[in-house]
Amino acid sequence: MRASNITAFLAVALVGLLMSGCTVLRGVVPDVASYKTAVKPPAGFLYTNLKAPQSVRPPADGFGSKTGRATSHQIGLPPLPFPGLWQGVDLIAWGDASKETAARNGGISQVKHSDYKFKMYLGFYRRYTTQAYGD
């Protein structure tokens, strides 16, 4: 085979693999667009820096005296105009941005409220931080 034929074959195989992976993993990997939050601010294409609450209303007795944070990082494809791909496709991801980890990092035994922060640079690097408040 010639080099150009091999390149074309690999490109078609890669596209086919990526497209089939989306259908094979449906139902196994959670769909980002299906998550419901109190507020889902719009994301920018080149740069995004937003913060929003994870609950509908803050507690009546205040947020508590302690704060904890947990962060995850993602590197991937930029946002795409398709359902479930509005934040892009993660190719590499690491970290734990769960509410439980944020509470543990802040020494919180009772979480009263939580926020999330989302930063995205040029659509390729994304950082998601959960901030927990409580006592």
C-alpha positions in Angstrom: 0.0 0.0 0.0 1.1 3.5 -0.7 1.6 6.0 2.2 -1.4 8.2 1.1 -3.7 5.1 1.0 -2.6 4.1 4.5 -3.2 7.7 5.8 -6.6 7.8 4.3 -7.5 4.3 5.7 -6.3 5.4 9.2 -8.3 8.6 9.0 -11.5 6.8 8.0 -10.9 4.1 10.7 -10.3 6.7 13.4 -13.5 8.6 12.5 -15.5 5.4 12.4 -14.1 4.4 15.8 -14.9 7.7 17.3 -18.4 7.8 15.9 -19.2 4.2 17.0 -17.8 4.9 20.5 -20.5 7.5 21.0 -23.2 5.0 20.3 -21.6 2.2 22.2 -21.1 4.2 25.3 -24.6 5.8 25.3 -26.2 4.8 28.6 -22.9 3.8 30.1 -21.3 7.3 30.2 -23.5 10.0 31.6 -24.7 12.6 29.1 -23.6 16.0 30.2 -26.6 17.8 28.8 -28.9 15.6 30.9 -27.6 17.0 34.2 -30.0 19.5 35.9 -28.6 22.3 38.0 -30.2 25.4 39.5 -28.4 27.6 37.0 -26.6 26.6 33.8 -24.9 29.7 32.5 -23.9 29.9 28.8 -20.3 28.9 27.9 -18.1 31.0 25.6 -16.2 29.4 22.8 -12.7 31.0 23.3 -12.9 31.6 27.1 -15.4 30.8 29.8 -15.2 31.7 33.5 -18.5 31.1 35.4 -19.8 30.3 38.8 -23.2 29.0 39.7 -25.0 27.3 42.6 -25.7 23.6 42.6 -28.9 23.9 44.6 -32.0 25.9 44.0 -31.9 28.0 47.2 -29.4 28.5 49.9 -30.1 27.2 53.4 -32.0 29.5 55.8 -29.5 29.1 58.6 -26.5 30.3 56.5 -23.7 28.6 54.6 -21.7 27.5 57.6 -18.2 28.4 58.8 -16.1 26.1 56.6 -15.3 26.0 52.9 -13.8 23.1 50.9 -12.9 22.8 47.2 -12.3 19.9 44.8 -11.2 20.2 41.2 -11.0 18.1 38.0 -9.3 19.0 34.8 -10.1 18.0 31.2 -8.3 18.3 27.9 -10.3 17.6 24.8 -12.2 18.8 21.7 -13.9 22.2 21.7 -17.6 22.7 22.2 -19.7 21.2 19.4 -23.3 22.3 18.5 -24.9 18.9 19.2 -26.9 17.7 22.2 -24.6 16.5 25.0 -21.5 18.0 23.4 -22.0 21.7 24.3 -19.0 21.5 26.7 -16.8 19.6 24.3 -15.6 16.1 24.3 -13.0 15.1 27.0 -10.0 13.2 25.7 -8.0 13.2 28.9 -9.5 13.9 32.4 -8.2 13.8 35.9 -9.1 14.9 39.4 -12.2 14.5 41.6 -14.6 17.4 41.8 -17.2 15.6 43.8 -19.1 17.4 46.6 -17.9 14.7 49.0 -14.2 15.4 48.2 -14.8 19.1 48.5 -16.4 18.6 52.0 -13.5 16.3 53.1 -10.9 18.9 51.9 -12.6 21.6 53.9 -13.2 19.4 57.0 -16.9 19.7 56.6 -19.2 17.0 58.1 -22.5 18.6 57.1 -22.7 20.3 53.7 -25.2 23.2 53.7 -24.6 24.5 50.2 -22.4 24.0 47.1 -21.4 26.0 44.1 -19.5 25.1 41.0 -16.9 27.0 39.0 -16.1 26.2 35.4 -13.2 27.6 33.4 -12.5 26.8 29.8 -9.6 28.1 27.6 -9.9 28.0 23.8 -12.3 25.1 24.1 -9.5 22.6 24.7 -8.7 22.9 28.5 -11.5 22.8 31.0 -11.4 23.0 34.8 -14.4 22.2 37.0 -14.3 23.1 40.7 -16.9 22.2 43.3 -17.0 24.4 46.4 -18.8 23.1 49.4 -19.9 25.2 52.4 -20.9 23.9 55.8 -19.8 23.0 59.3 
